[in-house]
């Protein structure tokens, strides 16, 4: 426990690399589409650069605020996230492709679920750190966090955003597992929620069709499997070194909105296996440093916080990579710090700021 935690600030290195690659690839993947739709090839990259600057500022500001402040105001942040999620279901909400997941904000579209991931993680870190002596009791150590998770997930199901609801549940299961909850409660709730998820997939024609398209994408290449098939074509075309930055073909209106969820496919086509390997290396580095930092963090709440935020970042990356490679059914999840979009970028920046704040607090305590 005497190890100097300051060295773990190098977790910013892979984060910075992903951010820079993201700016480059967003411009490459979106310029032609932006020129066609908005008569401005720089439309998306200008917005992404704004997100980049705001994200950097958010990292700095949050890192200067003690984690204790966020723990003390945990219910305020949960209330903000809950209120924003509810607003998506009102006339204020912005509907895209039949789903109400966004609300307009200062000329941008805010997706509240991205912030819910971070602040739910922060709440769980506080809860499992604070309730360790009573964590084995169902009514005290398990029921409150799972009820909070179900409430948030229920709003997402109504939007509908089934994938994000599952993601929040995964955060809960991860945090409760490392938090020391009784294994019997953990397994029973996992079986119950997994069974509910299966029922929702089987009873929903849309979700069931997406599952079939995932299993047999080329049989549904003109409809539900179209995006996955085009993603596979792009990756196959990239080879080892890629076709060259800016020379990809799939972004030429073959791969829908290639600058968002499937930006990794464009990267794979233009920069090849080597380019994707660099992204993978960054994600692995974040995982390694996040785990090491969590293990060496003396404060229990901060230990859980760092582990949880690392999980959110790495699990998001894993899911996005899996979708692009056709390993899991398609789901609108951004590649952390790479995909176009302000909500995900800003929320994860807040998460990185919380990690730096935890490093600063615990490193100071050790020196004292």
Order of alpha helices (4+ residues) and beta strands (2+ residues): alpha-alpha-alpha-alpha-beta-beta-beta-alpha-alpha-alpha-alpha-alpha-alpha-alpha-alpha-alpha
